[in-house]
Amino acid sequence: MIGNHTGGAHPTLSEVTTIGLDLAKTVFQVHAVDAEGTAVVRRSLRRAQVLVYFAERAPCLVGIEACATAHYWHARFPGSAMMCG
């Protein structure tokens, strides 16, 4: 089951191994997968929700697009391995 939620229960911290984050001005897209590559989360986050969302997660691999704001967001995710590309 894919979590496409704005609240409620999240996948367990151990389920999510990799998160893809599509950066934008206002609404960010999150796509998280487990160790088998199965999507467990697909959701939108407003800018103010991004740091809160990741603070609630165990450190994991986070992939973001290489763009002007990638360095800004990279600095705000201590403990996570970030890949820009």
C-alpha positions as CSV (number, residue, x, y, z in Angstrom):
1,M,0.0,0.0,0.0
2,I,1.3,3.4,-0.9
3,G,0.9,6.2,1.6
4,N,-0.5,9.2,-0.1
5,H,-1.5,11.0,3.1
6,T,-1.2,14.3,4.8
7,G,-1.3,12.9,8.3
8,G,-2.0,9.8,10.2
9,A,0.3,6.7,10.3
10,H,3.6,6.8,8.5
11,P,5.4,3.8,7.2
12,T,7.7,2.5,9.9
13,L,11.1,4.2,10.0
14,S,12.8,1.0,9.0
15,E,10.6,0.6,5.9
16,V,11.9,3.7,4.1
17,T,15.4,3.4,2.7
18,T,15.5,6.0,-0.1
19,I,13.6,9.2,-0.6
20,G,13.4,11.2,-3.8
21,L,12.6,14.9,-3.3
22,D,11.4,17.1,-6.1
23,L,12.3,20.6,-5.2
24,A,10.0,23.5,-6.1
25,K,9.1,27.0,-4.9
26,T,6.0,26.1,-2.9
27,V,5.0,22.4,-3.2
28,F,7.6,19.6,-3.0
29,Q,6.9,16.0,-4.1
30,V,8.2,13.1,-2.0
31,H,8.6,9.6,-3.3
32,A,9.9,7.0,-0.7
33,V,10.8,3.4,-1.3
34,D,11.7,0.4,0.9
35,A,14.6,-1.9,0.5
36,E,12.9,-3.8,-2.3
37,G,12.3,-0.6,-4.3
38,T,8.5,-0.7,-3.6
39,A,6.9,2.8,-3.2
40,V,5.7,3.3,0.3
41,V,5.1,7.0,0.3
42,R,4.0,9.4,-2.5
43,R,2.9,12.8,-1.2
44,S,3.2,16.5,-1.6
45,L,4.7,18.8,1.1
46,R,4.5,22.6,1.4
47,R,7.9,24.3,2.0
48,A,7.2,24.7,5.7
49,Q,6.5,21.0,6.1
50,V,9.7,19.7,4.5
51,L,12.1,19.9,7.4
52,V,9.4,18.7,9.9
53,Y,8.8,15.7,7.6
54,F,12.4,14.7,7.4
55,A,13.0,15.3,11.1
56,E,10.5,12.5,11.8
57,R,12.4,10.1,9.6
58,A,15.4,7.9,10.3
59,P,18.5,8.9,8.3
60,C,18.3,7.5,4.8
61,L,19.5,8.2,1.2
62,V,17.8,11.3,-0.1
63,G,18.0,12.1,-3.8
64,I,17.3,15.6,-5.0
65,E,17.6,17.2,-8.4
66,A,20.7,19.3,-9.1
67,C,19.5,22.8,-9.2
68,A,20.2,26.2,-7.6
69,T,18.5,25.3,-4.3
70,A,20.0,21.9,-4.0
71,H,22.9,23.2,-1.8
72,Y,20.5,25.0,0.4
73,W,18.4,21.9,1.1
74,H,21.5,19.7,1.4
75,A,22.7,21.8,4.3
76,R,19.4,21.3,6.1
77,F,19.5,17.4,6.1
78,P,22.2,16.5,8.6
79,G,22.5,12.7,9.0
80,S,21.1,11.8,5.6
81,A,23.2,10.8,2.6
82,M,22.3,13.3,-0.1
83,M,22.7,12.7,-3.8
84,C,22.2,15.5,-6.3
85,G,21.8,14.6,-9.9
